Amino acid sequence: MLLFKRLILILSFSILIVWIYLAFFFQDPFFNNNPRATFTDLIEGEAHRPFVLRRFLLDLSKNFDLLTPNFIANPLKERLSSIFGNEFTGKSGRSWVLSFFYANIISLLCLIFSGIYIIKLGNFLKIPDYLISLIFIFSLIIFLNLIYIYDFASLFLFIICLYKIINFKNFSYLFFFTLCTYNKETSLFLLLFYILLNPPKTKTSKIMIIAQILIYFLIRFILFISYINNPGKPIEFHFDLRLQTLLSPLRLETFFSNFLIFLLAFAKFKEKPLWIQKGLILFPIYFILYLIFGIPGEIRVFLDIYPIIFLSSIHTIKELLN
């Protein structure tokens, strides 16, 4: 009976995620209107840095496209082209509409599995599955502003890495950490979280930390060299834009709403599990970096730290109601 309830919950959850994805993201993806990072430029490796350096989902969808047999690919491309026209024709003259289709399928699956693993993490806090899934679904909508196609993969990989760290599954953690690093440079915060939770006092933790450092710098160095001639910079600064909008009423409203989330996440701090306490240390770091490097209103940058803030906030509510 319990298994049946779980299946119903996952099915209902998946249907709602698909609807949210199609209604709020797929219908009008922001990234494809950004001339520095259109989907075709990302796929062909012609986009500006730092966007072009985030490769995992892009290369995965591209390889699915290239490996699809012609008898399947051709009619599928024809059908997709009738919907999108020539929007996904690259500078090389090749249509990447099938890659776009695969990228969205992968992103959608990443969202669904993000929710499933959020529920698994919530089980450590003894929070009902239905409550976590509902709040996850509704809170997800606020992140669909200024988001890029690879961000959903980043969310899933970050969540599953957290799950692996907490469960001491070192080998599989390193595998997903590698994918996370290949997908986005912010996997560096997973390394920091691992060190906070597993200080280098044992042989295992030392080996794991060294392995992560080597994996991170090897992958990021290869990507940096591969796209060193692309326009743009590996890191963007937007502090001047931040100063221009600092006193805007809308920005002040956003600031106070973020401050309330901060209070909700950090309240009852000592009652929270150790892994949440350690994870919350990352939030101020993210926030400072967001103020320096992030575009105002681009809260997608918090997607990595979102699982910890999300679960910590629910834990606070649970403690206050008890």
C-alpha positions as CSV (number, residue, x, y, z in Angstrom):
1,M,0.0,0.0,0.0
2,L,2.9,2.4,0.9
3,L,4.6,1.6,-2.5
4,F,1.3,2.3,-4.3
5,K,1.0,5.7,-2.5
6,R,4.5,6.5,-3.4
7,L,3.9,5.7,-7.1
8,I,0.8,7.9,-7.2
9,L,2.7,10.7,-5.5
10,I,5.5,10.5,-8.0
11,L,3.1,10.3,-11.0
12,S,1.1,13.3,-9.8
13,F,4.3,15.2,-9.1
14,S,5.7,14.4,-12.5
15,I,2.6,15.6,-14.3
16,L,2.6,18.9,-12.5
17,I,6.3,19.4,-13.2
18,V,5.7,18.7,-16.9
19,W,2.9,21.3,-16.9
20,I,5.1,23.9,-15.1
21,Y,8.0,23.3,-17.5
22,L,5.9,23.6,-20.6
23,A,3.9,26.6,-19.4
24,F,6.6,28.7,-17.8
25,F,9.9,27.7,-19.5
26,F,9.6,25.8,-22.8
27,Q,7.0,28.3,-24.1
28,D,9.4,31.2,-23.9
29,P,12.9,30.3,-23.0
30,F,14.9,33.4,-22.1
31,F,18.3,32.0,-23.0
32,N,17.6,31.7,-26.7
33,N,16.9,35.4,-26.9
34,N,20.3,36.2,-25.4
35,P,22.5,37.0,-28.4
36,R,25.6,36.0,-26.4
37,A,24.2,32.5,-25.6
38,T,21.7,31.2,-28.1
39,F,21.1,27.5,-28.1
40,T,22.7,27.0,-31.5
41,D,25.8,28.9,-30.5
42,L,26.0,27.0,-27.2
43,I,25.7,23.7,-29.1
44,E,28.3,24.7,-31.7
45,G,30.7,26.1,-29.1
46,E,30.4,29.6,-30.5
47,A,28.7,31.3,-27.5
48,H,30.3,33.8,-25.2
49,R,32.1,32.8,-22.1
50,P,31.1,31.9,-19.3
51,F,28.0,30.3,-20.9
52,V,29.9,28.2,-23.4
53,L,31.9,26.6,-20.6
54,R,28.9,24.8,-19.2
55,R,28.9,21.8,-21.3
56,F,27.4,18.6,-19.9
57,L,23.8,18.9,-20.9
58,L,24.7,20.6,-24.2
59,D,27.2,17.9,-25.2
60,L,24.9,15.2,-24.1
61,S,21.9,16.5,-26.1
62,K,24.2,17.1,-29.1
63,N,25.6,13.5,-29.0
64,F,22.0,12.1,-28.8
65,D,21.2,14.2,-31.9
66,L,24.3,13.0,-33.8
67,L,23.7,9.3,-32.8
68,T,20.0,9.2,-33.7
69,P,19.5,7.1,-36.8
70,N,18.3,9.0,-39.9
71,F,15.1,7.1,-40.2
72,I,14.1,8.4,-36.8
73,A,15.9,11.8,-36.9
74,N,14.7,13.1,-40.3
75,P,10.9,12.8,-39.7
76,L,11.3,14.1,-36.1
77,K,13.4,17.1,-37.3
78,E,10.7,17.8,-40.0
79,R,8.0,17.8,-37.4
80,L,10.0,20.0,-35.0
81,S,11.0,22.4,-37.7
82,S,7.3,22.9,-38.6
83,I,6.9,24.1,-35.0
84,F,10.1,26.2,-34.6
85,G,10.9,27.1,-38.1
86,N,14.6,27.8,-38.7
87,E,15.1,29.2,-35.2
88,F,17.6,26.4,-34.3
89,T,19.7,26.5,-37.5
90,G,23.3,27.2,-36.5
91,K,26.0,29.2,-38.2
92,S,27.2,26.0,-39.8
93,G,23.9,25.6,-41.6
94,R,23.0,22.5,-39.6
95,S,19.6,22.3,-37.8
96,W,20.0,21.6,-34.1
97,V,16.3,21.5,-33.4
98,L,16.6,17.8,-32.5
99,S,19.3,18.7,-30.0
100,F,16.9,21.3,-28.5
101,F,14.3,18.6,-28.2
102,Y,16.7,16.3,-26.4
103,A,18.0,19.1,-24.2
104,N,14.4,19.8,-23.0
105,I,13.6,16.1,-22.4
106,I,16.8,15.8,-20.3
107,S,16.0,19.0,-18.4
108,L,12.5,17.9,-17.7
109,L,13.8,14.6,-16.3
110,C,16.3,16.5,-14.2
111,L,13.5,18.5,-12.7
112,I,11.4,15.4,-11.9
113,F,14.4,13.5,-10.4
114,S,15.4,16.7,-8.5
115,G,12.0,16.5,-6.8
116,I,12.3,12.8,-6.1
117,Y,15.7,13.3,-4.4
118,I,14.5,16.4,-2.5
119,I,11.9,14.0,-1.0
120,K,14.6,11.5,-0.2
121,L,16.6,14.2,1.6
122,G,13.4,15.3,3.4
123,N,13.0,11.8,4.7
124,F,16.1,12.5,6.9
125,L,14.1,15.3,8.5
126,K,10.9,13.2,8.9
127,I,8.9,15.6,6.7
128,P,5.9,14.1,4.9
129,D,6.5,13.4,1.2
130,Y,3.4,15.2,0.0
131,L,4.4,18.4,1.8
132,I,7.9,18.5,0.3
133,S,6.6,17.8,-3.2
134,L,3.9,20.5,-3.1
135,I,6.2,23.2,-1.7
136,F,8.9,22.2,-4.2
137,I,6.5,22.5,-7.1
138,F,5.2,26.0,-6.2
139,S,8.6,27.3,-5.1
140,L,10.1,26.1,-8.4
141,I,8.1,28.7,-10.4
142,I,10.0,31.6,-8.9
143,F,13.3,30.3,-10.4
144,L,12.0,30.2,-14.0
145,N,13.1,33.8,-14.6
146,L,16.3,34.4,-16.7
147,I,17.1,30.7,-16.5
148,Y,19.3,28.8,-18.9
149,I,18.8,25.3,-20.3
150,Y,21.7,23.8,-18.3
151,D,20.4,25.1,-14.9
152,F,18.0,22.2,-14.4
153,A,20.8,19.7,-14.9
154,S,22.8,21.7,-12.4
155,L,20.0,21.6,-9.8
156,F,19.6,17.8,-10.2
157,L,23.3,17.1,-10.1
158,F,23.8,19.3,-7.0
159,I,20.9,17.6,-5.2
160,I,22.0,14.0,-6.0
161,C,25.6,15.0,-4.9
162,L,24.3,16.2,-1.6
163,Y,22.4,13.0,-1.2
164,K,25.5,10.9,-1.9
165,I,27.6,12.9,0.5
166,I,25.1,12.5,3.3
167,N,24.9,8.8,2.7
168,F,28.7,8.3,2.5
169,K,28.5,6.9,-1.1
170,N,31.9,8.2,-2.1
171,F,32.4,6.4,-5.4
172,S,29.0,7.3,-6.9
173,Y,29.4,10.8,-5.5
174,L,32.7,11.3,-7.4
175,F,30.9,10.2,-10.6
176,F,28.1,12.8,-10.2
177,F,30.6,15.4,-9.0
178,T,32.5,15.0,-12.2
179,L,29.2,15.5,-14.2
180,C,28.3,18.5,-12.1
181,T,31.8,20.0,-12.7
182,Y,31.4,19.4,-16.4
183,N,28.0,21.1,-16.4
184,K,28.9,24.2,-14.3
185,E,31.7,25.7,-12.4
186,T,29.7,26.1,-9.2
187,S,30.4,22.5,-8.3
188,L,33.3,24.0,-6.4
189,F,30.7,24.6,-3.6
190,L,30.1,20.9,-3.4
191,L,33.8,20.5,-2.6
192,L,33.4,23.1,0.1
193,F,30.3,21.4,1.5
194,Y,32.2,18.0,1.6
195,I,35.1,19.6,3.5
196,L,32.7,21.2,6.0
197,L,31.0,17.9,6.6
198,N,34.2,15.7,6.3
199,P,37.2,17.6,7.5
200,P,40.6,16.1,6.3
201,K,41.2,14.1,9.5
202,T,40.9,10.6,8.1
203,K,42.6,9.0,5.1
204,T,39.3,8.5,3.3
205,S,38.4,12.2,3.6
206,K,41.8,13.3,2.5
207,I,41.7,11.1,-0.6
208,M,38.2,12.3,-1.4
209,I,39.2,15.9,-1.1
210,I,42.3,15.5,-3.3
211,A,40.3,13.6,-5.9
212,Q,37.6,16.3,-6.1
213,I,40.3,19.1,-6.4
214,L,42.0,17.2,-9.2
215,I,38.7,16.4,-11.0
216,Y,37.5,20.0,-10.7
217,F,40.7,21.8,-12.0
218,L,41.3,19.2,-14.7
219,I,37.8,19.6,-16.2
220,R,37.6,23.3,-15.8
221,F,41.1,23.8,-17.2
222,I,40.3,21.7,-20.3
223,L,37.2,23.7,-20.9
224,F,39.0,27.0,-20.4
225,I,41.6,26.1,-22.9
226,S,39.1,24.7,-25.4
227,Y,37.1,28.0,-25.5
228,I,39.9,30.5,-24.7
229,N,39.3,32.3,-28.0
230,N,35.6,32.7,-27.5
231,P,34.4,36.3,-26.8
232,G,33.5,37.2,-23.2
233,K,35.2,36.5,-19.9
234,P,35.2,33.3,-17.8
235,I,33.7,35.4,-14.9
236,E,31.3,38.3,-15.4
237,F,31.1,41.3,-13.0
238,H,27.8,43.2,-12.7
239,F,28.5,45.2,-9.5
240,D,28.0,48.5,-11.4
241,L,24.6,47.4,-12.5
242,R,23.9,46.4,-8.9
243,L,24.7,49.9,-7.7
244,Q,22.4,51.4,-10.3
245,T,19.4,49.4,-9.2
246,L,20.2,49.3,-5.4
247,L,17.7,51.9,-4.5
248,S,14.9,50.8,-6.8
249,P,11.7,50.0,-4.9
250,L,11.4,46.7,-6.7
251,R,14.9,45.8,-5.7
252,L,14.2,46.8,-2.1
253,E,11.1,44.6,-2.1
254,T,13.2,41.7,-3.4
255,F,15.9,42.4,-0.8
256,F,13.3,42.2,2.1
257,S,11.7,39.1,0.7
258,N,15.2,37.5,0.5
259,F,15.8,38.6,4.0
260,L,12.7,36.9,5.2
261,I,13.7,33.7,3.5
262,F,17.1,34.0,5.2
263,L,15.4,34.3,8.6
264,L,13.2,31.3,7.9
265,A,16.1,29.2,6.8
266,F,18.4,30.1,9.8
267,A,15.8,30.1,12.5
268,K,16.0,27.2,15.0
269,F,19.6,26.7,13.7
270,K,20.8,24.5,16.6
271,E,17.8,22.1,16.2
272,K,18.7,21.4,12.6
273,P,20.8,18.3,11.5
274,L,24.5,18.9,11.2
275,W,24.5,18.6,7.4
276,I,22.0,21.4,7.1
277,Q,23.9,23.6,9.6
278,K,27.1,23.1,7.5
279,G,25.2,23.6,4.2
280,L,23.8,26.9,5.4
281,I,27.3,28.3,5.7
282,L,27.3,28.3,1.9
283,F,24.3,30.7,1.7
284,P,26.1,33.9,2.8
285,I,28.9,33.1,0.4
286,Y,26.5,32.6,-2.5
287,F,24.7,35.8,-1.6
288,I,27.9,37.9,-1.5
289,L,29.0,36.5,-4.8
290,Y,25.5,37.2,-6.2
291,L,25.8,40.8,-5.2
292,I,29.2,41.1,-7.0
293,F,28.8,38.9,-10.1
294,G,25.0,38.3,-10.5
295,I,22.5,40.3,-12.5
296,P,19.8,41.9,-10.3
297,G,16.8,39.6,-10.2
298,E,18.7,36.6,-11.6
299,I,17.9,34.4,-8.6
300,R,18.6,31.3,-10.7
301,V,22.1,31.5,-9.3
302,F,20.7,30.2,-6.0
303,L,19.5,27.0,-7.6
304,D,22.6,25.2,-6.3
305,I,22.0,26.2,-2.7
306,Y,18.2,26.0,-3.1
307,P,17.9,22.4,-1.8
308,I,19.5,23.2,1.6
309,I,17.6,26.5,2.0
310,F,14.3,24.8,1.0
311,L,14.7,21.9,3.4
312,S,16.0,24.1,6.2
313,S,13.0,26.4,5.8
314,I,10.5,23.5,5.9
315,H,12.4,22.1,9.0
316,T,12.0,25.5,10.7
317,I,8.2,25.5,10.0
318,K,8.0,22.0,11.4
319,E,9.8,23.0,14.5
320,L,7.7,26.1,15.1
321,L,4.5,24.1,14.7
322,N,5.6,21.4,17.2
